[in-house]
Amino acid sequence: MDITTDSGHHVNQVVAKTQRSPRRRLVAVVAAAIVAALLLLITPFPRGFQGEATGDAALRREVESTLGSKHWHHMAAAKINGDEVTWAGAGADENTEFEIGSITKTFTAALFADAIERGEIDEGTRLGDVWPDLDGDVAEVTLASIAMQRSGLPAQVPAPDFITGARTMVANYIHTDPYLGTKTELIDSLSTVDVGDKKPEYSNFAFAVLGQTLAEAAGESYGDLVRERITEPLGMHDTFVPSSPGGLTHGYTASGLPAAPWTLHGAAPAGAIRSTTHDLSIWLQATMRGKAPGAEAAHPRAEYDENERIGWAWLTTTSRSPHITWHNGGTGGYRSFLGFNPDERTGIIVLVDTANSVDAAMGLISSDSASAADAPAMKEG
Amino acid sequence: MLLTQIICAALMVWGACSAIRSDRWPTRFQVLTRLLTTLTIILFIRLIADFGGWDGWFIYVWLAAMLAFGYGVFRVADVWPDLPWRNSAPGGGTTDASMSADAKASTGTEVNAPTGTVAKTAATDRRRETPGLVIGAFAVFVVAVALVVPGTMIS
């Protein structure tokens, strides 16, 4: 028997060990194999899209090839070429409902353009003009600057208190809707924020404020505005702003865990809309042709970064050929992409119920290199 | 996302190394605590990480860490019968309750009571073992709940 003391002051007892019998080794191997098997069971192995194939097989293969290897669930896609629309899907079709995330901002921007046309506001309207209790720098923020993502407002909705902030953080980890505040709390938070430099910076908070401001100016709820001014006139019957998560389908995280549906509550104008590829193809074509309410929102108006210009919400990537005007979206359990080229009259829509980026879908109608000489002249707004 | 993946990968490497070295801890309590800590990390990474695709790198780090964890379990299971449940109590010989049945039966050895600083350290370690194991088990439970319960509540 030997007792030793190691440098960590633990007393190690080195007793005469039993011989490591084959049975003991076997038990160890079995234990390790069981544990390894259980761990492999919880591994989200990359896989293709799941479920029954729908629509055009060639488009489906094209989308799968473009989006690459990830842990996927279901997909619906639409490719527009002039008046022709081709659908494809896996476990979903053109009538399957998805959360479209920030593609909602294109609707909010269209409502902004439409409200200008109706005379409810103008391009120079400030937040203080609609919310008279605001003062200081935040009251001077113009709705147009918000629509072009350069308002200086914070990127995310500020938490009104520590508890709400903690709940938001926990919501991100357990994959539930992190947007907890009401419309009133959203607008009240404007009094607490600092306005930064008016440089291009993507802001969910600002667009939520824009949408609720438009609703206030019109005397209606944001959901009603979307329905009355956009989806009903265009016949987009499966597109709506949900008022509660009850009964809604859900998506999955990038690693395959169920993600709760998002309604975004007061921040709905930043990303709450649910739609289908059928309805979004109507939206895409109407916007592309200039026929949609507020379609002028898609026209590029200012620089966003070295490769992109921005209209009202819509981005136009100038480093691609042909140039593509687009917006993407993402929620806890969904990703989306919608893009078009108005000169070539082509467009692509991809919706998935997995939180894996589908931005690569822009490659289906536009390639990565651009020739400045070939680029169409951009319309200045 | 890349930053999250890098941090998660670093945690997995640490966890894998920790799992492989688990058999070096002197008592079963400490070994279990070590394994539970590693399991907590694994489950937490499963909860938050984006694993990407076969053309990425993260999935391979994960799989390597899983194999390492399995190997760590093998090493622990191999030495388990030789380990006492807890550190020796001060002021006397090792109590029957603290020695595993195999160790008692196999060796027929006597353990001299540790004295002085060594005895104090052994007492401190013994007092830390139970809370450490409880905290480790609780951490696994919390992360496992976070993994499973939200999904069951989603209609």
Chai-1 contact restraints between the chains, C-beta under 6 A:
chainA,res_idxA,chainB,res_idxB,connection_type,confidence,min_distance_angstrom,max_distance_angstrom,comment,restraint_id
A,M1,B,T109,contact,1.0,0.0,6.0,A-B,restraint_1
A,T5,B,V118,contact,1.0,0.0,6.0,A-B,restraint_2
A,H9,B,T121,contact,1.0,0.0,6.0,A-B,restraint_3
A,H10,B,P26,contact,1.0,0.0,6.0,A-B,restraint_4
A,V11,B,P114,contact,1.0,0.0,6.0,A-B,restraint_5
A,V11,B,V118,contact,1.0,0.0,6.0,A-B,restraint_6
A,V11,B,A122,contact,1.0,0.0,6.0,A-B,restraint_7
A,N12,B,P26,contact,1.0,0.0,6.0,A-B,restraint_8
A,Q13,B,V111,contact,1.0,0.0,6.0,A-B,restraint_9
A,V15,B,A103,contact,1.0,0.0,6.0,A-B,restraint_10
A,V15,B,T107,contact,1.0,0.0,6.0,A-B,restraint_11
A,V15,B,T109,contact,1.0,0.0,6.0,A-B,restraint_12
A,A16,B,T107,contact,1.0,0.0,6.0,A-B,restraint_13
A,K17,B,D82,contact,1.0,0.0,6.0,A-B,restraint_14
A,T18,B,S106,contact,1.0,0.0,6.0,A-B,restraint_15
A,A28,B,F74,contact,1.0,0.0,6.0,A-B,restraint_16
A,A28,B,A77,contact,1.0,0.0,6.0,A-B,restraint_17
A,A28,B,D78,contact,1.0,0.0,6.0,A-B,restraint_18
A,A31,B,V73,contact,1.0,0.0,6.0,A-B,restraint_19
A,A31,B,A77,contact,1.0,0.0,6.0,A-B,restraint_20
A,A32,B,G70,contact,1.0,0.0,6.0,A-B,restraint_21
A,A32,B,V73,contact,1.0,0.0,6.0,A-B,restraint_22
A,A32,B,F74,contact,1.0,0.0,6.0,A-B,restraint_23
A,V35,B,G70,contact,1.0,0.0,6.0,A-B,restraint_24
A,V35,B,V73,contact,1.0,0.0,6.0,A-B,restraint_25
A,A36,B,G70,contact,1.0,0.0,6.0,A-B,restraint_26
A,L39,B,M66,contact,1.0,0.0,6.0,A-B,restraint_27
A,I42,B,R46,contact,1.0,0.0,6.0,A-B,restraint_28
A,P44,B,F51,contact,1.0,0.0,6.0,A-B,restraint_29
A,P46,B,G53,contact,1.0,0.0,6.0,A-B,restraint_30
A,P46,B,W54,contact,1.0,0.0,6.0,A-B,restraint_31
A,G68,B,G53,contact,1.0,0.0,6.0,A-B,restraint_32
A,S69,B,G53,contact,1.0,0.0,6.0,A-B,restraint_33
A,S69,B,W54,contact,1.0,0.0,6.0,A-B,restraint_34
A,S69,B,D55,contact,1.0,0.0,6.0,A-B,restraint_35
A,K70,B,G53,contact,1.0,0.0,6.0,A-B,restraint_36
A,I174,B,A146,contact,1.0,0.0,6.0,A-B,restraint_37
A,I174,B,P150,contact,1.0,0.0,6.0,A-B,restraint_38
A,H175,B,P150,contact,1.0,0.0,6.0,A-B,restraint_39
A,H250,B,I154,contact,1.0,0.0,6.0,A-B,restraint_40
A,A254,B,D50,contact,1.0,0.0,6.0,A-B,restraint_41
A,S255,B,F51,contact,1.0,0.0,6.0,A-B,restraint_42
A,P258,B,G151,contact,1.0,0.0,6.0,A-B,restraint_43
A,P258,B,I154,contact,1.0,0.0,6.0,A-B,restraint_44
A,A260,B,I154,contact,1.0,0.0,6.0,A-B,restraint_45
